[in-house]
Amino acid sequence: MGMELRRKISKSTILSEIKNILFVILGCSILAFADAAFLTPGNIISGGVVSVGIIAQFYYAKGPAWLFGLPSINDIVVTFVQVILWVIGWFTLGKKFSLNTLVASITYPLIYALLFRFNIGGVLGLDALFVGEGKTAELMLAGIFGGALAGAGVAISYLGNGSTGGFDIVSFIIAKYSEMKQDVSGFIIDASLILIGMICMRDAVQGLIGILAALACAIAVQYIYVNADTFVIVDILSDHCEDIQDYIHKDMDHATTVIDTIGGYTGEKRKMIRVVIYQVETAELRSKIAEIDPKAFVSFTQAKTINGEGFEPFIVPKKPGLHRNQNHEAQYDAERMEEEAKARSKKQKSLQKANASKQKSGSSIGKKETPKEGTSIVAVAVPSKSIEKNSAKSEVKAEATQTKRAGESVSKDGKGAS
């Protein structure tokens, strides 16, 4: 049983890793296409490594083709910057992070260079957007579509628990050694590149189009990645609860909670299934429930956030992690085990202190109660109330005796006088 469980776990882990790698490759390919077909031909600087290539090409085109006679060096600059940033990440962020970004650091510059050298924009007839003067509207279209495609590529890479490399590595380094968040540092880097591009090219229109492209990129990331990472609470009332529950457990790989319910009108007792799923899984579950039990009653509730095993852990690390999308279950288990170990050690120390204090008090009591040789100790307990009564009686008797003696002396004096 244990070996079979290990095989299933290892198989699911391998399939998950393969899926993540495919997502990263797909996302980098879409990003490379957007840069090569829309942004680079229009000299649209919207941030990222490709903007460095556009600025370098702007100055390179003014002089002689000194680099092997090549008319353009965009792809060479992009590849060089990607490699340099990856090496910096290796030494500053560690081997694990660098290996996670290795796929993106190879895929993106390779596909970008191929598409750029084969002039993918000209093959698709997109050159009409950039040839001629007074093409502001056409450049705006190129910026919007290029930015949206670039954002889609970045979002898909994030869904694969990866990144596109490049200046993302700089954001991770800043987050590691400072309190600045990655999205803030990324925004500052992109804004700085757009500003530098406006200054170098002395073209405000190009800069504004670059801002428009960056905005389209951010919107695409929001709708594809952020919305995909939201959660939905599903409550299911059905006469086929077991079939629906089996599907959720085996096919969707989610746990469920079964709640006993009573109909308010009919008084009928029924079982209700509650499950938390991702937003992107809603359509899948809805169609499967309709297939199993078309008469089922199902409610979908949007959840702002979900914390716990299988989702975001309750324990928040002091330093932000290098990846926004890590394996939450593994992270949660490791942090939970660490907290339990700390609690056990703390409890053990408190028990040791309590035992030590008991031993000290016992030894002191033993010393006080142990009599010396040849002596005996008699303890008499007298109530305080009885002591007070006895003292009051003795005082009354003393006063009566004094009064009696005074009377006797007066009578004696009277006899003598008579």
Secondary structure, 3 states (H helix, E strand, C coil): CHHHHHHHHHHHHHHHHHHHHHHHHHHHHHHHHHHHHHHCCCCCCCCCHHHHHHHHHHHHCCCCCCCCCCCCCHHHHHHHHHHHHHHHHHHHHCHHHHHHHHHHHHHHHHHHHHHHHCCHHHHCCHHHHCCCCCCHHHHHHHHHHHHHHHHHHHHHHHHCCCCCCCHHHHHHHHHHHCCCCHHHHHHHHHHHHHHHHHHHHCCHHHHHHHHHHHHHHHHHHHHHHHHHHCEEEEEEECCCHHHHHHHHHHCCCCCCEEEEEECCCCCCEEEEEEEEEEHHHHHHHHHHHHHHCCCCEEEEEEECCCECCCCECCCCCCCCCCCCCCCHHHHHHHHHHHHHHHHHHHHHHHHHHHHHHHHHHHHHHHHHHCCCCCCCCCCCCCCHHHHHHHHHHHHHHHHHHHHHHHHHHHHHHHHHHC
